[in-house]
């Protein structure tokens, strides 16, 4: 009788626990759905073929940088965060014997191992010519975007696209690329029939396509225009790009090797805030920007910082 009573009570308790679990989970569901979505953007620029860390006796950057250390940082952040993108703003090539010897193969292979999502082209990525860049593309398991370089009459036609749309946790992210004027900076024989178009005009076309036609929740520009030119205020840079356009949420910059501790905020043509960030050069820093979205996938807030590698 005692055994029968025990089994009866145990069965009743189990049923109660099961019902309790169901009712608890039903109470938890709205709370989980109310939790704001978070997107973490990690980024680099102007790494210039710096695969190894600087030596400990380097006068300026002792024991800093290195792809393996960056990989460890990225891996840890991916473990901590649900939605992570890894982006690069150009000048992947040129700066160490690794590039002179392997022609960019090693850089692309390592970036692929780090699972970069999207990159744009800097002026030094033309240093082995269009043919040299094309030859290394099979090693890149990520996409290149460039909207103001028109490659239609070159070997890169159709391979480097103007923009890329990615999806993370229901968030739609549009990413496009912009490059610096090549004439006078790069030998014509290297970029051949590549046509340079005005970055500000192209950026407005891109934001119209991404924000209004494709309804992207976040628009990112990977820019290799340079942060600012105090001695040449007429030259198009990230700051003027932000001021003269609309609907860009974030500009990830390169070219001027500008070290920013955190993103700079500029007002766009409509008076809305645009974040601009750049993390210097040589893989010394890793940029991080976190965006928080409300229920309608509108950007509610953001934070940003530069992480020393």
C-alpha angles and dihedrals in degrees: 000000000000090000091049092049091048092053091046092051092044091052091049092048091049091051090049091050091049092049089045090052091051094049092046093051091049089053091047096051098076090047091053092048091049091056109108117248116244129205121191118204116197118187148175136187138187095012088158098199094303099155099156127055118256113268119263091249096052108132096222110021107023115186093348133134128007130155095247092056092047088050091053091051093048092047092052093048090050089054091051099042131052101209117040132162124190116204139174129206100207145268092096090152136066129037110086137045089259089076094042091052104036101026096226099314094115094047093052094044093051093046088051090052089051087052099235111190104203138357137180130217124260126197092261091056085074092057093106091040128247090294091054092049091046091051091057098044094091087066092057111088091183134070130263120213129192122159103178097045105082107206097174094119095043141075089261094063108135093003098082106047128198095240146355129215118211132184126215122174092332092313115125114214124190117199125186133172135227128190136200123256106280099198109100091010102062128033110259090229088064100051095030113177096000108137119216116216129192107276096213094052092044091047091057090051090050095049091048090052096043103036103032107024098035097028096227114186092211129027119200127187118204099205131190092178098103129254101258140335109210091180094048108038092170093061113101111248138158093275094053090042090057093047097047100046141057136223099026108130099182135017114197105196142199144161101074095063089231116176110215119180090205137356119293117229121222130174117241128218090281094048093255123136122262121190118220122189137173128169105205115245150290095048092284091133137030117212120222128189123174120202122196119203131202126225091281092051092252116145106259100176144336143203130198142185144159117247117209112229 
